Each structure stands twice: as C-alpha cells, then as structure tokens.
Amino acid sequence: MVPLLLVLLLILVLFGAGFAVDVLWYIALAVLVVWLLGFLLRSGNGRWYRW
C-alpha cells in the first residue's frame, strides 16, 4: 500500500511540475510578444513603456 501511495505522489509531483513549466513557457511567450510590440510600436524617441 505504501509503495502505491509513493508512486501516486511521485506522479502528482511530476504532473504539477510539468504543468508549472508549461505555464511558465506561456508567460515567457506573452512577455516576449509585449516587448516586441513595444519595440515595433514606439513613437518618436521613446517607447510606450518605461522599462
């Protein structure tokens, strides 16, 4: 019974880590898109954000 619970716990942890990594990729992609839009849509000498 204990090995089964350990395997289930390991599967849960690995699934959670995989989901978190997947979400981080989407966040990184969104930040890249915002940065590129800010670079391409700048007006005059300054950009529309203050980074």
C-alpha distance matrix in Angstrom:
0.0 3.8 5.6 5.3 6.4 8.8 10.1 10.8 12.4 14.4 15.6 16.6 18.5 20.2 21.2 22.6 24.5 25.9 27.1 28.7 30.5 31.7 33.1 34.8 36.5 37.9 39.1 40.8 42.4 43.8 45.2 46.8 48.4 49.8 51.2 52.8 54.3 55.7 57.2 58.7 60.0 61.6 64.9 67.7 66.8 63.7 60.3 59.1 56.3 56.8 54.3
3.8 0.0 3.8 5.4 5.1 6.2 8.7 9.9 10.4 12.3 14.2 15.2 16.4 18.3 19.8 20.9 22.5 24.2 25.6 26.8 28.5 30.1 31.5 32.8 34.7 36.4 37.3 38.8 40.7 42.1 43.3 44.9 46.7 48.0 49.2 51.0 52.6 53.8 55.2 57.0 58.2 59.6 63.0 65.7 64.6 61.5 58.2 57.1 54.2 54.4 51.9
5.6 3.8 0.0 3.8 5.4 5.0 6.1 8.6 9.7 10.4 12.3 14.1 15.2 16.4 18.2 19.8 21.0 22.3 24.1 25.6 26.8 28.4 30.1 31.4 33.0 34.8 36.0 37.3 39.0 40.7 41.9 43.3 45.2 46.6 47.7 49.3 51.1 52.4 53.6 55.3 56.8 58.3 61.8 64.4 63.3 60.3 57.0 56.1 53.2 53.6 50.9
5.3 5.4 3.8 0.0 3.8 5.4 5.2 6.2 8.5 9.8 10.6 12.3 14.2 15.4 16.4 18.3 20.0 21.0 22.4 24.3 25.8 26.9 28.6 30.3 31.7 33.2 34.7 36.2 37.7 39.2 40.7 42.1 43.7 45.3 46.6 48.1 49.7 51.2 52.5 54.0 55.4 57.1 60.5 63.3 62.4 59.4 56.0 54.9 52.2 52.8 50.2
6.4 5.1 5.4 3.8 0.0 3.8 5.4 5.0 6.0 8.5 9.8 10.4 12.2 14.2 15.1 16.3 18.2 19.8 20.9 22.4 24.2 25.5 26.8 28.4 30.3 31.7 32.8 34.5 36.2 37.5 38.8 40.6 42.2 43.4 44.8 46.6 48.0 49.3 50.8 52.5 53.6 55.2 58.6 61.3 60.4 57.3 53.9 52.7 49.9 50.4 47.9
8.8 6.2 5.0 5.4 3.8 0.0 3.8 5.4 5.0 6.1 8.6 9.8 10.4 12.2 14.1 15.2 16.4 18.2 19.8 20.9 22.4 24.1 25.6 26.8 28.6 30.4 31.4 32.8 34.7 36.2 37.3 38.9 40.8 42.1 43.2 44.9 46.6 47.8 49.1 50.9 52.3 53.7 57.1 59.7 58.6 55.6 52.3 51.3 48.4 48.7 46.1
10.1 8.7 6.1 5.2 5.4 3.8 0.0 3.8 5.4 5.0 6.2 8.6 9.9 10.5 12.1 14.1 15.3 16.4 18.2 19.9 21.0 22.4 24.3 25.7 27.0 28.8 30.2 31.5 33.1 34.8 36.2 37.5 39.2 40.8 42.0 43.4 45.2 46.6 47.8 49.4 50.9 52.5 56.0 58.7 57.7 54.8 51.4 50.5 47.8 48.3 45.6
10.8 9.9 8.6 6.2 5.0 5.4 3.8 0.0 3.8 5.4 5.1 6.2 8.7 9.9 10.4 12.2 14.3 15.3 16.4 18.3 20.0 20.9 22.5 24.3 25.8 27.2 28.6 30.2 31.7 33.1 34.7 36.2 37.7 39.2 40.6 42.2 43.6 45.1 46.6 48.1 49.3 51.0 54.4 57.2 56.5 53.4 50.0 48.8 46.1 46.9 44.4
12.4 10.4 9.7 8.5 6.0 5.0 5.4 3.8 0.0 3.8 5.4 5.0 6.2 8.6 9.8 10.5 12.3 14.2 15.3 16.4 18.3 19.9 21.0 22.5 24.5 26.0 26.9 28.5 30.4 31.7 32.9 34.6 36.4 37.6 38.9 40.7 42.2 43.4 44.9 46.6 47.8 49.3 52.7 55.4 54.4 51.3 48.0 46.8 44.0 44.4 41.9
14.4 12.3 10.4 9.8 8.5 6.1 5.0 5.4 3.8 0.0 3.8 5.4 5.1 6.1 8.5 9.8 10.6 12.2 14.1 15.3 16.5 18.2 19.9 21.0 22.6 24.6 25.7 26.9 28.7 30.4 31.5 32.9 34.8 36.3 37.3 39.0 40.8 42.0 43.3 45.0 46.4 47.9 51.4 54.0 52.9 50.0 46.7 45.8 43.0 43.4 40.7
15.6 14.2 12.3 10.6 9.8 8.6 6.2 5.1 5.4 3.8 0.0 3.8 5.5 5.2 6.0 8.5 9.9 10.5 12.1 14.1 15.3 16.3 18.2 19.9 21.1 22.8 24.3 25.7 27.1 28.8 30.3 31.6 33.2 34.8 36.1 37.5 39.2 40.7 42.0 43.5 44.9 46.6 50.1 52.9 52.1 49.1 45.7 44.7 42.1 42.9 40.3
16.6 15.2 14.1 12.3 10.4 9.8 8.6 6.2 5.0 5.4 3.8 0.0 3.8 5.5 5.1 6.1 8.6 9.9 10.5 12.2 14.2 15.3 16.4 18.3 20.1 21.3 22.5 24.3 25.9 27.1 28.6 30.3 31.8 33.1 34.6 36.3 37.7 39.1 40.6 42.2 43.3 45.0 48.3 51.2 50.4 47.3 43.9 42.6 40.0 40.8 38.3
18.5 16.4 15.2 14.2 12.2 10.4 9.9 8.7 6.2 5.1 5.5 3.8 0.0 3.8 5.4 5.1 6.2 8.6 9.9 10.5 12.3 14.1 15.3 16.4 18.5 20.2 21.0 22.4 24.4 25.8 26.9 28.6 30.4 31.6 32.8 34.6 36.3 37.4 38.8 40.6 41.9 43.3 46.7 49.4 48.3 45.3 42.0 40.9 38.1 38.6 36.0
20.2 18.3 16.4 15.4 14.2 12.2 10.5 9.9 8.6 6.1 5.2 5.5 3.8 0.0 3.8 5.4 5.1 6.1 8.5 9.8 10.5 12.2 14.2 15.2 16.6 18.6 19.9 21.0 22.7 24.5 25.7 27.0 28.8 30.4 31.5 33.0 34.8 36.2 37.3 39.0 40.5 42.0 45.6 48.2 47.2 44.4 41.0 40.2 37.5 38.2 35.4
21.2 19.8 18.2 16.4 15.1 14.1 12.1 10.4 9.8 8.5 6.0 5.1 5.4 3.8 0.0 3.8 5.5 5.1 6.1 8.6 9.9 10.5 12.3 14.2 15.5 16.8 18.5 20.0 21.3 22.8 24.5 25.9 27.3 28.9 30.4 31.8 33.3 34.9 36.3 37.7 39.0 40.8 44.2 47.1 46.4 43.5 40.0 38.9 36.4 37.4 34.9
22.6 20.9 19.8 18.3 16.3 15.2 14.1 12.2 10.5 9.8 8.5 6.1 5.1 5.4 3.8 0.0 3.8 5.4 5.1 6.2 8.6 9.8 10.6 12.3 14.4 15.6 16.5 18.3 20.1 21.2 22.6 24.4 25.9 27.1 28.6 30.4 31.8 33.0 34.6 36.2 37.4 38.9 42.3 45.1 44.3 41.2 37.8 36.6 34.0 34.7 32.3
24.5 22.5 21.0 20.0 18.2 16.4 15.3 14.3 12.3 10.6 9.9 8.6 6.2 5.1 5.5 3.8 0.0 3.8 5.4 5.1 6.1 8.5 9.8 10.5 12.4 14.4 15.2 16.4 18.4 20.0 21.0 22.5 24.5 25.8 26.8 28.5 30.3 31.5 32.7 34.5 35.9 37.3 40.8 43.4 42.4 39.5 36.1 35.3 32.5 33.1 30.4
25.9 24.2 22.3 21.0 19.8 18.2 16.4 15.3 14.2 12.2 10.5 9.9 8.6 6.1 5.1 5.4 3.8 0.0 3.8 5.4 5.1 6.1 8.6 9.9 10.7 12.7 14.4 15.4 16.7 18.7 20.1 21.2 22.9 24.7 25.8 27.1 28.9 30.5 31.6 33.1 34.6 36.3 39.9 42.6 41.8 39.0 35.6 34.7 32.3 33.3 30.6
27.1 25.6 24.1 22.4 20.9 19.8 18.2 16.4 15.3 14.1 12.1 10.5 9.9 8.5 6.1 5.1 5.4 3.8 0.0 3.8 5.5 5.0 6.2 8.6 10.0 10.8 12.5 14.3 15.5 16.8 18.6 20.1 21.4 22.9 24.5 25.9 27.3 28.9 30.4 31.8 33.0 34.8 38.2 41.1 40.5 37.6 34.0 32.9 30.5 31.7 29.3
28.7 26.8 25.6 24.3 22.4 20.9 19.9 18.3 16.4 15.3 14.1 12.2 10.5 9.8 8.6 6.2 5.1 5.4 3.8 0.0 3.8 5.4 5.1 6.2 8.7 10.0 10.5 12.2 14.3 15.3 16.5 18.3 20.1 21.1 22.5 24.3 25.8 26.9 28.5 30.2 31.4 32.8 36.3 39.0 38.2 35.1 31.7 30.6 28.0 28.8 26.4
30.5 28.5 26.8 25.8 24.2 22.4 21.0 20.0 18.3 16.5 15.3 14.2 12.3 10.5 9.9 8.6 6.1 5.1 5.5 3.8 0.0 3.8 5.4 5.0 6.3 8.9 9.8 10.5 12.4 14.3 15.3 16.5 18.5 20.1 21.0 22.5 24.4 25.7 26.8 28.5 30.1 31.6 35.1 37.7 36.8 34.0 30.6 29.9 27.4 28.2 25.5
31.7 30.1 28.4 26.9 25.5 24.1 22.4 20.9 19.9 18.2 16.3 15.3 14.1 12.2 10.5 9.8 8.5 6.1 5.0 5.4 3.8 0.0 3.8 5.4 5.2 6.6 8.9 10.0 10.8 12.7 14.6 15.6 16.9 18.8 20.2 21.3 22.9 24.7 25.9 27.2 28.7 30.5 34.1 36.9 36.4 33.6 30.1 29.2 27.0 28.4 25.9
33.1 31.5 30.1 28.6 26.8 25.6 24.3 22.5 21.0 19.9 18.2 16.4 15.3 14.2 12.3 10.6 9.8 8.6 6.2 5.1 5.4 3.8 0.0 3.8 5.4 5.2 6.3 8.7 9.9 10.7 12.5 14.3 15.5 16.7 18.5 20.1 21.2 22.7 24.4 25.8 26.9 28.6 32.0 34.9 34.4 31.5 27.9 26.7 24.4 25.8 23.6
34.8 32.8 31.4 30.3 28.4 26.8 25.7 24.3 22.5 21.0 19.9 18.3 16.4 15.2 14.2 12.3 10.5 9.9 8.6 6.2 5.0 5.4 3.8 0.0 3.8 5.4 5.0 6.1 8.5 9.8 10.5 12.2 14.2 15.3 16.4 18.3 19.9 21.0 22.4 24.2 25.5 26.9 30.4 33.0 32.2 29.3 25.8 25.0 22.5 23.4 20.9
36.5 34.7 33.0 31.7 30.3 28.6 27.0 25.8 24.5 22.6 21.1 20.1 18.5 16.6 15.5 14.4 12.4 10.7 10.0 8.7 6.3 5.2 5.4 3.8 0.0 3.8 5.5 5.1 6.1 8.6 9.9 10.5 12.3 14.3 15.3 16.4 18.3 19.9 20.9 22.4 24.1 25.7 29.4 32.0 31.4 28.7 25.3 24.7 22.6 23.9 21.3
37.9 36.4 34.8 33.2 31.7 30.4 28.8 27.2 26.0 24.6 22.8 21.3 20.2 18.6 16.8 15.6 14.4 12.7 10.8 10.0 8.9 6.6 5.2 5.4 3.8 0.0 3.8 5.4 5.0 6.2 8.7 9.8 10.6 12.4 14.2 15.3 16.5 18.4 19.9 21.0 22.2 24.2 27.7 30.6 30.3 27.6 24.0 22.9 21.1 22.9 20.8
39.1 37.3 36.0 34.7 32.8 31.4 30.2 28.6 26.9 25.7 24.3 22.5 21.0 19.9 18.5 16.5 15.2 14.4 12.5 10.5 9.8 8.9 6.3 5.0 5.5 3.8 0.0 3.8 5.4 5.1 6.2 8.6 9.9 10.6 12.3 14.3 15.4 16.5 18.3 20.0 20.9 22.4 25.8 28.7 28.2 25.2 21.6 20.5 18.2 19.7 17.6
40.8 38.8 37.3 36.2 34.5 32.8 31.5 30.2 28.5 26.9 25.7 24.3 22.4 21.0 20.0 18.3 16.4 15.4 14.3 12.2 10.5 10.0 8.7 6.1 5.1 5.4 3.8 0.0 3.8 5.4 5.2 6.2 8.7 10.0 10.5 12.3 14.2 15.3 16.4 18.3 19.8 21.1 24.7 27.3 26.5 23.7 20.3 19.8 17.6 18.8 16.2
42.4 40.7 39.0 37.7 36.2 34.7 33.1 31.7 30.4 28.7 27.1 25.9 24.4 22.7 21.3 20.1 18.4 16.7 15.5 14.3 12.4 10.8 9.9 8.5 6.1 5.0 5.4 3.8 0.0 3.8 5.5 5.1 6.2 8.7 9.9 10.5 12.3 14.2 15.2 16.4 18.0 19.9 23.5 26.3 26.0 23.5 19.9 19.4 17.8 19.7 17.5
43.8 42.1 40.7 39.2 37.5 36.2 34.8 33.1 31.7 30.4 28.8 27.1 25.8 24.5 22.8 21.2 20.0 18.7 16.8 15.3 14.3 12.7 10.7 9.8 8.6 6.2 5.1 5.4 3.8 0.0 3.8 5.4 5.1 6.3 8.6 9.9 10.6 12.3 14.2 15.3 16.2 18.1 21.5 24.6 24.5 21.7 18.0 16.9 15.3 17.6 15.9
45.2 43.3 41.9 40.7 38.8 37.3 36.2 34.7 32.9 31.5 30.3 28.6 26.9 25.7 24.5 22.6 21.0 20.1 18.6 16.5 15.3 14.6 12.5 10.5 9.9 8.7 6.2 5.2 5.5 3.8 0.0 3.8 5.4 5.1 6.1 8.6 9.9 10.5 12.2 14.2 15.2 16.4 19.9 22.6 22.0 19.1 15.5 14.8 12.7 14.4 12.4
46.8 44.9 43.3 42.1 40.6 38.9 37.5 36.2 34.6 32.9 31.6 30.3 28.6 27.0 25.9 24.4 22.5 21.2 20.1 18.3 16.5 15.6 14.3 12.2 10.5 9.8 8.6 6.2 5.1 5.4 3.8 0.0 3.8 5.5 5.1 6.1 8.5 9.8 10.4 12.1 14.0 15.4 19.1 21.6 21.0 18.6 15.2 15.2 13.7 15.6 13.3
48.4 46.7 45.2 43.7 42.2 40.8 39.2 37.7 36.4 34.8 33.2 31.8 30.4 28.8 27.3 25.9 24.5 22.9 21.4 20.1 18.5 16.9 15.5 14.2 12.3 10.6 9.9 8.7 6.2 5.1 5.4 3.8 0.0 3.8 5.4 5.1 6.1 8.5 9.8 10.4 11.8 14.0 17.5 20.5 20.6 18.3 14.7 14.2 13.5 16.1 14.7
49.8 48.0 46.6 45.3 43.4 42.1 40.8 39.2 37.6 36.3 34.8 33.1 31.6 30.4 28.9 27.1 25.8 24.7 22.9 21.1 20.1 18.8 16.7 15.3 14.3 12.4 10.6 10.0 8.7 6.3 5.1 5.5 3.8 0.0 3.8 5.5 5.1 6.1 8.6 9.9 10.3 11.9 15.3 18.3 18.3 15.6 11.9 10.9 9.9 12.7 11.7
51.2 49.2 47.7 46.6 44.8 43.2 42.0 40.6 38.9 37.3 36.1 34.6 32.8 31.5 30.4 28.6 26.8 25.8 24.5 22.5 21.0 20.2 18.5 16.4 15.3 14.2 12.3 10.5 9.9 8.6 6.1 5.1 5.4 3.8 0.0 3.8 5.5 5.1 6.2 8.6 9.9 10.7 14.3 16.8 16.2 13.6 10.2 10.3 9.1 11.2 9.5
52.8 51.0 49.3 48.1 46.6 44.9 43.4 42.2 40.7 39.0 37.5 36.3 34.6 33.0 31.8 30.4 28.5 27.1 25.9 24.3 22.5 21.3 20.1 18.3 16.4 15.3 14.3 12.3 10.5 9.9 8.6 6.1 5.1 5.5 3.8 0.0 3.8 5.4 5.0 6.1 8.4 10.0 13.7 16.2 16.1 14.3 11.1 11.6 11.6 14.0 12.7
54.3 52.6 51.1 49.7 48.0 46.6 45.2 43.6 42.2 40.8 39.2 37.7 36.3 34.8 33.3 31.8 30.3 28.9 27.3 25.8 24.4 22.9 21.2 19.9 18.3 16.5 15.4 14.2 12.3 10.6 9.9 8.5 6.1 5.1 5.5 3.8 0.0 3.8 5.4 5.1 5.7 8.2 11.6 14.7 15.3 13.4 10.0 9.6 10.4 13.6 13.3
55.7 53.8 52.4 51.2 49.3 47.8 46.6 45.1 43.4 42.0 40.7 39.1 37.4 36.2 34.9 33.0 31.5 30.5 28.9 26.9 25.7 24.7 22.7 21.0 19.9 18.4 16.5 15.3 14.2 12.3 10.5 9.8 8.5 6.1 5.1 5.4 3.8 0.0 3.8 5.6 5.3 5.9 9.4 12.3 12.4 9.9 6.4 6.3 6.9 10.0 10.0
57.2 55.2 53.6 52.5 50.8 49.1 47.8 46.6 44.9 43.3 42.0 40.6 38.8 37.3 36.3 34.6 32.7 31.6 30.4 28.5 26.8 25.9 24.4 22.4 20.9 19.9 18.3 16.4 15.2 14.2 12.2 10.4 9.8 8.6 6.2 5.0 5.4 3.8 0.0 3.8 5.8 5.7 9.4 11.5 11.2 9.6 6.9 8.6 9.4 11.6 11.0
58.7 57.0 55.3 54.0 52.5 50.9 49.4 48.1 46.6 45.0 43.5 42.2 40.6 39.0 37.7 36.2 34.5 33.1 31.8 30.2 28.5 27.2 25.8 24.2 22.4 21.0 20.0 18.3 16.4 15.3 14.2 12.1 10.4 9.9 8.6 6.1 5.1 5.6 3.8 0.0 3.8 5.7 8.9 11.4 12.2 11.4 9.0 10.2 11.9 14.7 14.6
60.0 58.2 56.8 55.4 53.6 52.3 50.9 49.3 47.8 46.4 44.9 43.3 41.9 40.5 39.0 37.4 35.9 34.6 33.0 31.4 30.1 28.7 26.9 25.5 24.1 22.2 20.9 19.8 18.0 16.2 15.2 14.0 11.8 10.3 9.9 8.4 5.7 5.3 5.8 3.8 0.0 3.8 6.4 9.6 11.2 10.1 7.6 7.8 10.4 13.6 14.5
61.6 59.6 58.3 57.1 55.2 53.7 52.5 51.0 49.3 47.9 46.6 45.0 43.3 42.0 40.8 38.9 37.3 36.3 34.8 32.8 31.6 30.5 28.6 26.9 25.7 24.2 22.4 21.1 19.9 18.1 16.4 15.4 14.0 11.9 10.7 10.0 8.2 5.9 5.7 5.7 3.8 0.0 3.8 6.5 7.6 6.3 4.5 6.0 8.8 11.3 12.6
64.9 63.0 61.8 60.5 58.6 57.1 56.0 54.4 52.7 51.4 50.1 48.3 46.7 45.6 44.2 42.3 40.8 39.9 38.2 36.3 35.1 34.1 32.0 30.4 29.4 27.7 25.8 24.7 23.5 21.5 19.9 19.1 17.5 15.3 14.3 13.7 11.6 9.4 9.4 8.9 6.4 3.8 0.0 3.8 6.4 6.2 6.2 7.2 10.7 12.9 14.9
67.7 65.7 64.4 63.3 61.3 59.7 58.7 57.2 55.4 54.0 52.9 51.2 49.4 48.2 47.1 45.1 43.4 42.6 41.1 39.0 37.7 36.9 34.9 33.0 32.0 30.6 28.7 27.3 26.3 24.6 22.6 21.6 20.5 18.3 16.8 16.2 14.7 12.3 11.5 11.4 9.6 6.5 3.8 0.0 3.8 5.7 7.8 9.8 12.8 14.1 16.0
66.8 64.6 63.3 62.4 60.4 58.6 57.7 56.5 54.4 52.9 52.1 50.4 48.3 47.2 46.4 44.3 42.4 41.8 40.5 38.2 36.8 36.4 34.4 32.2 31.4 30.3 28.2 26.5 26.0 24.5 22.0 21.0 20.6 18.3 16.2 16.1 15.3 12.4 11.2 12.2 11.2 7.6 6.4 3.8 0.0 3.8 7.0 10.0 12.0 12.3 13.9
63.7 61.5 60.3 59.4 57.3 55.6 54.8 53.4 51.3 50.0 49.1 47.3 45.3 44.4 43.5 41.2 39.5 39.0 37.6 35.1 34.0 33.6 31.5 29.3 28.7 27.6 25.2 23.7 23.5 21.7 19.1 18.6 18.3 15.6 13.6 14.3 13.4 9.9 9.6 11.4 10.1 6.3 6.2 5.7 3.8 0.0 3.7 6.6 8.3 8.6 10.6
60.3 58.2 57.0 56.0 53.9 52.3 51.4 50.0 48.0 46.7 45.7 43.9 42.0 41.0 40.0 37.8 36.1 35.6 34.0 31.7 30.6 30.1 27.9 25.8 25.3 24.0 21.6 20.3 19.9 18.0 15.5 15.2 14.7 11.9 10.2 11.1 10.0 6.4 6.9 9.0 7.6 4.5 6.2 7.8 7.0 3.7 0.0 3.8 5.4 7.0 8.7
59.1 57.1 56.1 54.9 52.7 51.3 50.5 48.8 46.8 45.8 44.7 42.6 40.9 40.2 38.9 36.6 35.3 34.7 32.9 30.6 29.9 29.2 26.7 25.0 24.7 22.9 20.5 19.8 19.4 16.9 14.8 15.2 14.2 10.9 10.3 11.6 9.6 6.3 8.6 10.2 7.8 6.0 7.2 9.8 10.0 6.6 3.8 0.0 3.8 6.8 9.3
56.3 54.2 53.2 52.2 49.9 48.4 47.8 46.1 44.0 43.0 42.1 40.0 38.1 37.5 36.4 34.0 32.5 32.3 30.5 28.0 27.4 27.0 24.4 22.5 22.6 21.1 18.2 17.6 17.8 15.3 12.7 13.7 13.5 9.9 9.1 11.6 10.4 6.9 9.4 11.9 10.4 8.8 10.7 12.8 12.0 8.3 5.4 3.8 0.0 3.8 6.0
56.8 54.4 53.6 52.8 50.4 48.7 48.3 46.9 44.4 43.4 42.9 40.8 38.6 38.2 37.4 34.7 33.1 33.3 31.7 28.8 28.2 28.4 25.8 23.4 23.9 22.9 19.7 18.8 19.7 17.6 14.4 15.6 16.1 12.7 11.2 14.0 13.6 10.0 11.6 14.7 13.6 11.3 12.9 14.1 12.3 8.6 7.0 6.8 3.8 0.0 3.8
54.3 51.9 50.9 50.2 47.9 46.1 45.6 44.4 41.9 40.7 40.3 38.3 36.0 35.4 34.9 32.3 30.4 30.6 29.3 26.4 25.5 25.9 23.6 20.9 21.3 20.8 17.6 16.2 17.5 15.9 12.4 13.3 14.7 11.7 9.5 12.7 13.3 10.0 11.0 14.6 14.5 12.6 14.9 16.0 13.9 10.6 8.7 9.3 6.0 3.8 0.0
